[in-house]
Amino acid sequence: MLNTQCAKQKTMANQNNQENLFQKVVAHAKEYGFVFPSSDIYGGLQAVYDYGSNGAELKNNIKKYWWAAMVQMHENIVGLDSSIFMDSKTWKASGHVDAFNDPLIDNKDSKKRYRADVLIEDHMAKYEAKIEKEVAKGKKRFGDDFDTEQFLATNPNVLRNKAKIEEIETRFKKALEAEDLADIKQIILDNNIVCPISGTANWTDVRQFNLMFSTEMGSLADDSNRIYLRPETAQGIFVNFLNVLKTSRMKVPFGIAQIGKAFRNEIVARQFIFRMKEFEQMEMQFFVKPGTEMKWYNYWKDARMKWHHAIANDNEDYRYHDHLKCAHYANAAVDIEFKFPFGIKELEGIHSRTDYDLGAHQDLSGKKLQYFDTEENKNLVPYVVETSVGLDRMFLSVLTAAYTEETVKDGDKEKQRTYLKIHPALAPTKAAIFPLTKKDGLPDKAREVMKELKYDFNVSYEEKDAIGKRYTRQDLIGTPYCITVDHQTLEDNTVTVRERDTMDQFRMPIAELHSFLDKKASLRHLLKELEA
Ligand SMILES: Nc1ncnc2c1ncn2[C@@H]1O[C@H](COP(=O)(O)OP(=O)(O)OP(=O)(O)O)[C@@H](O)[C@H]1O
């Protein structure tokens, strides 16, 4: 009994730590110019955010990394920049007008609204956490002799929790497939899932809510002029399939990539930039011969995980999660999930979308959306494998993984240090250049060093305060290198380079700085590593 109590306290302490960490990251993002609430002076607009000077740099670097890895590195992928407004028939054909819904449920006591599917998935995650805890206990007890597979297959506590997950999963899948909203509510009641605020199970019925924003185009506010803000960028790619096929000299299999804004009227929008009403997506649709889609689905599943790992601090933060129920357009779907401080959540989706979209647009527009297959000697509607990652969610994963607090030695004492361990190729500023003092011609020399580097790297200059304070400021925004120009520089043209993560310092000739930064902090080098 005492043990259980103790374990419970530890889990709660861990949860509290994670919540604290998340609050710190949100505060840090605002304080150091990464993310601001939109319309901040009016109190902020719910689930809409602006990116500050450092945030805009980081966001752009993530975009560049994605675009280069997709378009530049693949001979058979081309880019596109389609508009946000599209003919409303697009959304009828794609199924968004009829089926882009979330099942919502309200707690009558707290008056808070939740996505019913998220409540159930979070509940199942609790059983998964219990299994993980059993495994950790087993490992601790048996050390090197511990056989995880056998333990998972035989331990009674693990089997009990597994059975519970399976039971809920099967019933939930059935209810989703049948769109049985009453049973979704019943699952919540039967499992005693309570509102995290009120702690009660006093729920309303579950109802569907369409997530698209609409407005009118033109002077008449009637239904014929209704237009939607796109809820995904993918449809802009589908409706341009023929245009790109004709103009780009691409042959199936080939892909079209696009980065752009998408809009969803997310009712349960919490967790900062994880779920926003206005956000950006980086999507790629890969058009393949029907029947080959699973080969490409597996190829992209693997390639996208590698892309994440190449900039990760810890590969263990990522995992695959197969979908319980595929969306109406897909025959296979997997998420790449990331360990956010508030739980393991979807970061990217990889979907085998069949010929659903092109087929539906073909039917409604009357235009043939096909390619000529030379093997079959006939026209075919290609199948599509999609990779879709939220830019803002990606930003949040980078920021939360990067936020580091540690205790370091300061002479005889110890002090707390906070820094952002962002991959150098994504860091907003690659290097900060400091003259040791404002005298003796050091600022001029430091400006000379800036000039050597600024055409290829985003570098900054600082001369205010003691060097230690300047290091701290750069640590807080994730600058991987600080370069100090001192009196010795005037004699031998060397500078002191200080590394963010190790705090190591070493001297380097000015003439070598460019190739040093290129190797350590350039997108070029990151892409080479990705391909190796
Ligand atoms: N409201 C949002 N705010 C920020 N990013 C989003 C939002 N909705 C989706 N994304 C991002 O776009 C990607 C692809 O969109 P997709 O339609 O597959 O998401 P989804 O499955 O609806 O996401 P979720 O289940 O979290 O609502 C997601 O993996 C996510 O990174």
The ligand as a Gaussian input file, in Angstrom:
#p B3LYP/6-31G(d) Opt

LIG

0 1
 N       -4.845000      23.112000     -35.394000
 C       -3.585000      22.834000     -35.699000
 N       -2.589000      23.636000     -35.248000
 C       -1.284000      23.374000     -35.561000
 N       -0.922000      22.339000     -36.339000
 C       -1.875000      21.522000     -36.815000
 C       -3.246000      21.721000     -36.515000
 N       -3.975000      20.747000     -37.124000
 C       -3.091000      19.979000     -37.780000
 N       -1.840000      20.435000     -37.600000
 C       -0.606000      19.873000     -38.170000
 O       -0.837000      19.447000     -39.507000
 C       -0.484000      18.077000     -39.635000
 C       -1.356000      17.392000     -40.656000
 O       -2.730000      17.647000     -40.433000
 P       -3.794000      16.498000     -40.165000
 O       -5.063000      16.914000     -40.779000
 O       -3.231000      15.168000     -40.531000
 O       -3.874000      16.651000     -38.583000
 P       -4.921000      15.997000     -37.597000
 O       -4.762000      14.513000     -37.686000
 O       -6.251000      16.594000     -37.815000
 O       -4.280000      16.543000     -36.243000
 P       -4.960000      16.417000     -34.796000
 O       -5.408000      14.976000     -34.676000
 O       -3.885000      16.808000     -33.836000
 O       -6.097000      17.384000     -34.857000
 C       -0.594000      17.518000     -38.232000
 O        0.248000      16.400000     -38.076000
 C       -0.122000      18.685000     -37.384000
 O        1.286000      18.724000     -37.308000

